[in-house]
Amino acid sequence: MESETTPTPTPAPQKGMTRSTTSAMLERKLVTLRKITNISKPCSLRYKCLEVATVSGDFDVVIRKGKFKVGELILYFEVDSFIPSSALKLSWLMRHRLTTFDGAKGYHVRPRMFGKQHSRGYIMAIEDHAIVLRIVNIMKEEYGPVEGLRVASMMAFEDVMGVKKWEPEDDSDTPTPSAHGH
């Protein structure tokens, strides 16, 4: 059950910040709010139940057909993010792909191939994570709908979701070609 206090995500850069604060803000954000700019069919007819969503920043992510719409705001997870299972609504992609990292079960986001289609990252509906949805709504109330979404889109949400940067100690998580079954 969620607690009443809402963890604070990494804030957007502000004028007058110190060099150390600014450099911390320039670190790679693993989880961000983005917009789906295009949805297309994958190159291969083998995957009729899949589509390719392009998110702002020009990242193509393979998704289940009909799950998202162009213009929809989503959470985008960068490659090499480790999403703990507690932050996941287990999907078709993740059911059998959970792994253990830093003592927790979860999903390692990595580049994947579906036929000839590259998939870079993972996307999740904002509604699938209540704390993030609450933060976005607070920003919209505080700054207005347009400015609130702009401010929220500059935030990083990995801390509130418990997402970590994947840094394996060995190659045990690297799948072999026979493990994919593709």
Summary of the structure (lengths in Angstrom):
residues: 182
radius of gyration: 17.2
end to end distance: 38.4
largest distance: 53.4
contacts: 481
relative contact order: 0.21
helix: 24%
strand: 30%
